[in-house]
Amino acid sequence: MQYTIVLGPQDTGGFTARCVEIPGAVTLGVNKGEALANIKEAIELVREAQYEELQSTIHDIHSEIITINVNDVACS
């Protein structure tokens, strides 16, 4: 998957990186490369936690997961 990353310098030095699509994925790095490596790991950790929570919810309520397609107005 592709994610949009906002990468910017910190006032105190180093860089911040945050994922637009996953608000919980925010990291720091001493340079751009480290910040980007850290955000990849943060995305993986948040997605793993989301998946585990989803699986728990499904198990608890005996629900069904389906997927749907929705047109993205921002890309039109």
A tleap script that builds the chain and sets N, CA, C and O, in Angstrom:
source leaprc.protein.ff14SB
mol = sequence {
  NMET GLN TYR THR ILE VAL LEU GLY PRO GLN
  ASP THR GLY GLY PHE THR ALA ARG CYS VAL
  GLU ILE PRO GLY ALA VAL THR LEU GLY VAL
  ASN LYS GLY GLU ALA LEU ALA ASN ILE LYS
  GLU ALA ILE GLU LEU VAL ARG GLU ALA GLN
  TYR GLU GLU LEU GLN SER THR ILE HIE ASP
  ILE HIE SER GLU ILE ILE THR ILE ASN VAL
  ASN ASP VAL ALA CYS CSER
}
set mol.1.N position { 0.826 -1.181 0.000 }
set mol.1.CA position { 0.000 0.000 0.000 }
set mol.1.C position { 0.873 1.247 0.000 }
set mol.1.O position { 2.019 1.226 0.449 }
set mol.2.N position { 0.320 2.302 -0.500 }
set mol.2.CA position { 1.016 3.577 -0.473 }
set mol.2.C position { 0.344 4.500 0.535 }
set mol.2.O position { -0.881 4.522 0.659 }
set mol.3.N position { 1.158 5.252 1.243 }
set mol.3.CA position { 0.667 6.197 2.234 }
set mol.3.C position { 1.286 7.562 1.965 }
set mol.3.O position { 2.382 7.665 1.415 }
set mol.4.N position { 0.562 8.610 2.362 }
set mol.4.CA position { 1.056 9.966 2.226 }
set mol.4.C position { 1.750 10.348 3.529 }
set mol.4.O position { 1.149 10.289 4.602 }
set mol.5.N position { 3.020 10.740 3.427 }
set mol.5.CA position { 3.816 11.101 4.590 }
set mol.5.C position { 4.135 12.589 4.534 }
set mol.5.O position { 4.588 13.103 3.512 }
set mol.6.N position { 3.891 13.272 5.654 }
set mol.6.CA position { 4.289 14.673 5.786 }
set mol.6.C position { 5.592 14.665 6.558 }
set mol.6.O position { 5.631 14.274 7.725 }
set mol.7.N position { 6.656 15.098 5.907 }
set mol.7.CA position { 8.003 15.088 6.479 }
set mol.7.C position { 8.465 16.527 6.626 }
set mol.7.O position { 8.449 17.296 5.664 }
set mol.8.N position { 8.875 16.887 7.830 }
set mol.8.CA position { 9.289 18.271 8.031 }
set mol.8.C position { 10.321 18.419 9.123 }
set mol.8.O position { 10.423 17.566 10.005 }
set mol.9.N position { 11.089 19.494 9.074 }
set mol.9.CA position { 12.116 19.721 10.097 }
set mol.9.C position { 11.490 20.155 11.421 }
set mol.9.O position { 10.438 20.794 11.454 }
set mol.10.N position { 12.160 19.795 12.496 }
set mol.10.CA position { 11.758 20.250 13.826 }
set mol.10.C position { 12.548 21.502 14.166 }
set mol.10.O position { 13.659 21.694 13.670 }
set mol.11.N position { 11.985 22.343 15.000 }
set mol.11.CA position { 12.699 23.549 15.446 }
set mol.11.C position { 13.958 23.201 16.229 }
set mol.11.O position { 14.940 23.942 16.197 }
set mol.12.N position { 13.926 22.080 16.927 }
set mol.12.CA position { 15.045 21.682 17.782 }
set mol.12.C position { 16.048 20.785 17.060 }
set mol.12.O position { 16.995 20.296 17.676 }
set mol.13.N position { 15.852 20.568 15.777 }
set mol.13.CA position { 16.719 19.681 14.997 }
set mol.13.C position { 16.017 18.362 14.726 }
set mol.13.O position { 15.097 17.977 15.447 }
set mol.14.N position { 16.445 17.691 13.711 }
set mol.14.CA position { 15.807 16.435 13.334 }
set mol.14.C position { 14.566 16.672 12.494 }
set mol.14.O position { 14.282 17.792 12.070 }
set mol.15.N position { 13.831 15.586 12.263 }
set mol.15.CA position { 12.652 15.642 11.402 }
set mol.15.C position { 11.489 14.883 12.025 }
set mol.15.O position { 11.675 13.908 12.754 }
set mol.16.N position { 10.297 15.353 11.722 }
set mol.16.CA position { 9.081 14.626 12.084 }
set mol.16.C position { 8.512 14.012 10.815 }
set mol.16.O position { 8.671 14.547 9.717 }
set mol.17.N position { 7.854 12.890 10.988 }
set mol.17.CA position { 7.160 12.249 9.881 }
set mol.17.C position { 5.815 11.777 10.412 }
set mol.17.O position { 5.739 11.146 11.466 }
set mol.18.N position { 4.755 12.087 9.671 }
set mol.18.CA position { 3.434 11.610 10.073 }
set mol.18.C position { 2.695 11.118 8.843 }
set mol.18.O position { 2.861 11.632 7.737 }
set mol.19.N position { 1.879 10.110 9.072 }
set mol.19.CA position { 1.101 9.511 7.997 }
set mol.19.C position { -0.277 10.159 7.968 }
set mol.19.O position { -0.992 10.147 8.970 }
set mol.20.N position { -0.647 10.718 6.837 }
set mol.20.CA position { -1.927 11.404 6.686 }
set mol.20.C position { -3.084 10.421 6.877 }
set mol.20.O position { -4.077 10.758 7.521 }
set mol.21.N position { -2.970 9.233 6.336 }
set mol.21.CA position { -4.067 8.270 6.380 }
set mol.21.C position { -4.197 7.556 7.730 }
set mol.21.O position { -5.256 7.009 8.038 }
set mol.22.N position { -3.149 7.558 8.520 }
set mol.22.CA position { -3.170 6.875 9.815 }
set mol.22.C position { -2.727 7.866 10.881 }
set mol.22.O position { -1.535 7.974 11.165 }
set mol.23.N position { -3.675 8.594 11.477 }
set mol.23.CA position { -3.324 9.653 12.422 }
set mol.23.C position { -2.427 9.210 13.577 }
set mol.23.O position { -1.658 10.024 14.087 }
set mol.24.N position { -2.499 7.961 14.003 }
set mol.24.CA position { -1.667 7.493 15.110 }
set mol.24.C position { -0.219 7.250 14.748 }
set mol.24.O position { 0.599 6.991 15.631 }
set mol.25.N position { 0.115 7.325 13.484 }
set mol.25.CA position { 1.483 7.044 13.032 }
set mol.25.C position { 2.252 8.353 12.886 }
set mol.25.O position { 2.157 9.037 11.866 }
set mol.26.N position { 3.019 8.689 13.929 }
set mol.26.CA position { 3.834 9.909 13.956 }
set mol.26.C position { 5.177 9.536 14.562 }
set mol.26.O position { 5.221 8.850 15.583 }
set mol.27.N position { 6.286 9.980 13.947 }
set mol.27.CA position { 7.605 9.630 14.452 }
set mol.27.C position { 8.574 10.801 14.311 }
set mol.27.O position { 8.273 11.836 13.716 }
set mol.28.N position { 9.743 10.584 14.887 }
set mol.28.CA position { 10.848 11.535 14.795 }
set mol.28.C position { 12.073 10.819 14.257 }
set mol.28.O position { 12.154 9.592 14.306 }
set mol.29.N position { 13.025 11.586 13.742 }
set mol.29.CA position { 14.304 11.042 13.316 }
set mol.29.C position { 15.348 12.141 13.296 }
set mol.29.O position { 15.021 13.317 13.132 }
set mol.30.N position { 16.603 11.756 13.463 }
set mol.30.CA position { 17.670 12.770 13.451 }
set mol.30.C position { 17.900 13.311 12.046 }
set mol.30.O position { 18.440 14.403 11.871 }
set mol.31.N position { 17.477 12.519 11.028 }
set mol.31.CA position { 17.576 12.971 9.640 }
set mol.31.C position { 16.357 12.439 8.876 }
set mol.31.O position { 15.557 11.688 9.434 }
set mol.32.N position { 16.217 12.820 7.622 }
set mol.32.CA position { 15.063 12.397 6.836 }
set mol.32.C position { 14.978 10.882 6.698 }
set mol.32.O position { 13.902 10.296 6.819 }
set mol.33.N position { 16.115 10.259 6.445 }
set mol.33.CA position { 16.137 8.810 6.266 }
set mol.33.C position { 15.656 8.069 7.501 }
set mol.33.O position { 14.887 7.113 7.401 }
set mol.34.N position { 16.116 8.517 8.673 }
set mol.34.CA position { 15.698 7.858 9.912 }
set mol.34.C position { 14.216 8.110 10.183 }
set mol.34.O position { 13.502 7.206 10.617 }
set mol.35.N position { 13.758 9.319 9.933 }
set mol.35.CA position { 12.339 9.627 10.138 }
set mol.35.C position { 11.466 8.764 9.233 }
set mol.35.O position { 10.423 8.274 9.668 }
set mol.36.N position { 11.876 8.570 7.981 }
set mol.36.CA position { 11.104 7.742 7.051 }
set mol.36.C position { 11.137 6.270 7.450 }
set mol.36.O position { 10.123 5.579 7.350 }
set mol.37.N position { 12.287 5.787 7.901 }
set mol.37.CA position { 12.372 4.399 8.376 }
set mol.37.C position { 11.470 4.210 9.593 }
set mol.37.O position { 10.783 3.196 9.719 }
set mol.38.N position { 11.480 5.195 10.481 }
set mol.38.CA position { 10.654 5.107 11.691 }
set mol.38.C position { 9.164 5.151 11.376 }
set mol.38.O position { 8.372 4.467 12.025 }
set mol.39.N position { 8.774 5.955 10.380 }
set mol.39.CA position { 7.350 6.044 10.064 }
set mol.39.C position { 6.867 4.742 9.427 }
set mol.39.O position { 5.721 4.345 9.641 }
set mol.40.N position { 7.710 4.079 8.657 }
set mol.40.CA position { 7.325 2.777 8.098 }
set mol.40.C position { 7.037 1.794 9.220 }
set mol.40.O position { 6.044 1.067 9.179 }
set mol.41.N position { 7.906 1.775 10.219 }
set mol.41.CA position { 7.705 0.879 11.362 }
set mol.41.C position { 6.441 1.272 12.135 }
set mol.41.O position { 5.675 0.405 12.555 }
set mol.42.N position { 6.227 2.564 12.321 }
set mol.42.CA position { 5.039 3.026 13.041 }
set mol.42.C position { 3.758 2.620 12.316 }
set mol.42.O position { 2.791 2.199 12.950 }
set mol.43.N position { 3.750 2.745 10.995 }
set mol.43.CA position { 2.578 2.343 10.211 }
set mol.43.C position { 2.319 0.854 10.399 }
set mol.43.O position { 1.178 0.444 10.611 }
set mol.44.N position { 3.366 0.047 10.322 }
set mol.44.CA position { 3.203 -1.396 10.511 }
set mol.44.C position { 2.635 -1.713 11.886 }
set mol.44.O position { 1.752 -2.562 12.007 }
set mol.45.N position { 3.129 -1.041 12.925 }
set mol.45.CA position { 2.660 -1.304 14.282 }
set mol.45.C position { 1.201 -0.878 14.472 }
set mol.45.O position { 0.419 -1.595 15.096 }
set mol.46.N position { 0.840 0.285 13.933 }
set mol.46.CA position { -0.542 0.747 14.058 }
set mol.46.C position { -1.472 -0.173 13.287 }
set mol.46.O position { -2.534 -0.543 13.787 }
set mol.47.N position { -1.087 -0.543 12.080 }
set mol.47.CA position { -1.926 -1.442 11.266 }
set mol.47.C position { -2.085 -2.802 11.935 }
set mol.47.O position { -3.167 -3.389 11.903 }
set mol.48.N position { -1.016 -3.302 12.537 }
set mol.48.CA position { -1.093 -4.588 13.250 }
set mol.48.C position { -2.068 -4.482 14.425 }
set mol.48.O position { -2.884 -5.380 14.635 }
set mol.49.N position { -1.988 -3.409 15.179 }
set mol.49.CA position { -2.898 -3.201 16.308 }
set mol.49.C position { -4.342 -3.076 15.827 }
set mol.49.O position { -5.256 -3.609 16.456 }
set mol.50.N position { -4.549 -2.372 14.712 }
set mol.50.CA position { -5.893 -2.223 14.158 }
set mol.50.C position { -6.448 -3.585 13.733 }
set mol.50.O position { -7.619 -3.882 13.966 }
set mol.51.N position { -5.608 -4.406 13.111 }
set mol.51.CA position { -6.034 -5.720 12.656 }
set mol.51.C position { -6.418 -6.595 13.844 }
set mol.51.O position { -7.444 -7.275 13.812 }
set mol.52.N position { -5.596 -6.578 14.891 }
set mol.52.CA position { -5.885 -7.376 16.072 }
set mol.52.C position { -7.182 -6.935 16.739 }
set mol.52.O position { -7.971 -7.768 17.186 }
set mol.53.N position { -7.401 -5.626 16.805 }
set mol.53.CA position { -8.643 -5.115 17.384 }
set mol.53.C position { -9.841 -5.528 16.549 }
set mol.53.O position { -10.882 -5.898 17.092 }
set mol.54.N position { -9.703 -5.469 15.241 }
set mol.54.CA position { -10.779 -5.882 14.343 }
set mol.54.C position { -11.105 -7.354 14.531 }
set mol.54.O position { -12.275 -7.729 14.618 }
set mol.55.N position { -10.073 -8.189 14.593 }
set mol.55.CA position { -10.289 -9.622 14.778 }
set mol.55.C position { -11.000 -9.905 16.100 }
set mol.55.O position { -11.875 -10.769 16.168 }
set mol.56.N position { -10.626 -9.184 17.136 }
set mol.56.CA position { -11.264 -9.354 18.441 }
set mol.56.C position { -12.736 -8.958 18.380 }
set mol.56.O position { -13.597 -9.640 18.936 }
set mol.57.N position { -13.011 -7.851 17.700 }
set mol.57.CA position { -14.384 -7.380 17.566 }
set mol.57.C position { -15.227 -8.385 16.794 }
set mol.57.O position { -16.361 -8.675 17.178 }
set mol.58.N position { -14.685 -8.907 15.724 }
set mol.58.CA position { -15.407 -9.887 14.909 }
set mol.58.C position { -15.719 -11.118 15.741 }
set mol.58.O position { -16.833 -11.641 15.707 }
set mol.59.N position { -14.734 -11.571 16.479 }
set mol.59.CA position { -14.918 -12.753 17.307 }
set mol.59.C position { -15.990 -12.505 18.363 }
set mol.59.O position { -16.832 -13.368 18.611 }
set mol.60.N position { -15.961 -11.330 18.984 }
set mol.60.CA position { -16.897 -11.008 20.064 }
set mol.60.C position { -18.337 -10.885 19.593 }
set mol.60.O position { -19.254 -11.295 20.305 }
set mol.61.N position { -18.551 -10.335 18.421 }
set mol.61.CA position { -19.927 -10.094 17.986 }
set mol.61.C position { -20.354 -10.981 16.811 }
set mol.61.O position { -21.459 -10.831 16.289 }
set mol.62.N position { -19.494 -11.886 16.406 }
set mol.62.CA position { -19.823 -12.817 15.318 }
set mol.62.C position { -20.279 -12.077 14.068 }
set mol.62.O position { -21.277 -12.430 13.440 }
set mol.63.N position { -19.537 -11.062 13.734 }
set mol.63.CA position { -19.874 -10.262 12.563 }
set mol.63.C position { -19.204 -10.800 11.322 }
set mol.63.O position { -18.404 -11.735 11.368 }
set mol.64.N position { -19.552 -10.191 10.229 }
set mol.64.CA position { -19.010 -10.532 8.928 }
set mol.64.C position { -18.315 -9.301 8.368 }
set mol.64.O position { -18.810 -8.183 8.514 }
set mol.65.N position { -17.167 -9.504 7.726 }
set mol.65.CA position { -16.471 -8.398 7.085 }
set mol.65.C position { -16.697 -8.487 5.585 }
set mol.65.O position { -16.530 -9.541 4.971 }
set mol.66.N position { -17.080 -7.355 5.014 }
set mol.66.CA position { -17.201 -7.268 3.563 }
set mol.66.C position { -16.423 -6.039 3.115 }
set mol.66.O position { -16.146 -5.153 3.923 }
set mol.67.N position { -16.075 -5.981 1.866 }
set mol.67.CA position { -15.396 -4.809 1.323 }
set mol.67.C position { -16.303 -4.172 0.278 }
set mol.67.O position { -17.064 -4.852 -0.411 }
set mol.68.N position { -16.202 -2.851 0.180 }
set mol.68.CA position { -16.960 -2.113 -0.819 }
set mol.68.C position { -16.026 -1.119 -1.493 }
set mol.68.O position { -15.016 -0.717 -0.915 }
set mol.69.N position { -16.353 -0.736 -2.677 }
set mol.69.CA position { -15.615 0.288 -3.401 }
set mol.69.C position { -16.385 1.605 -3.314 }
set mol.69.O position { -17.600 1.648 -3.511 }
set mol.70.N position { -15.650 2.675 -3.014 }
set mol.70.CA position { -16.237 4.004 -2.948 }
set mol.70.C position { -15.390 4.921 -3.781 }
set mol.70.O position { -14.169 4.937 -3.627 }
set mol.71.N position { -15.998 5.691 -4.664 }
set mol.71.CA position { -15.241 6.634 -5.489 }
set mol.71.C position { -14.632 7.708 -4.617 }
set mol.71.O position { -15.284 8.225 -3.709 }
set mol.72.N position { -13.384 8.046 -4.890 }
set mol.72.CA position { -12.683 9.088 -4.142 }
set mol.72.C position { -12.854 10.401 -4.880 }
set mol.72.O position { -12.268 10.614 -5.942 }
set mol.73.N position { -13.652 11.268 -4.313 }
set mol.73.CA position { -13.964 12.557 -4.941 }
set mol.73.C position { -12.690 13.393 -5.087 }
set mol.73.O position { -12.568 14.163 -6.040 }
set mol.74.N position { -11.745 13.254 -4.161 }
set mol.74.CA position { -10.517 14.055 -4.208 }
set mol.74.C position { -9.658 13.717 -5.418 }
set mol.74.O position { -8.821 14.522 -5.826 }
set mol.75.N position { -9.853 12.539 -5.994 }
set mol.75.CA position { -9.038 12.118 -7.143 }
set mol.75.C position { -9.732 12.389 -8.460 }
set mol.75.O position { -9.178 12.099 -9.519 }
set mol.76.N position { -10.917 12.933 -8.417 }
set mol.76.CA position { -11.663 13.169 -9.662 }
set mol.76.C position { -11.189 14.423 -10.337 }
set mol.76.O position { -11.699 14.784 -11.397 }
savepdb mol mol.pdb
quit
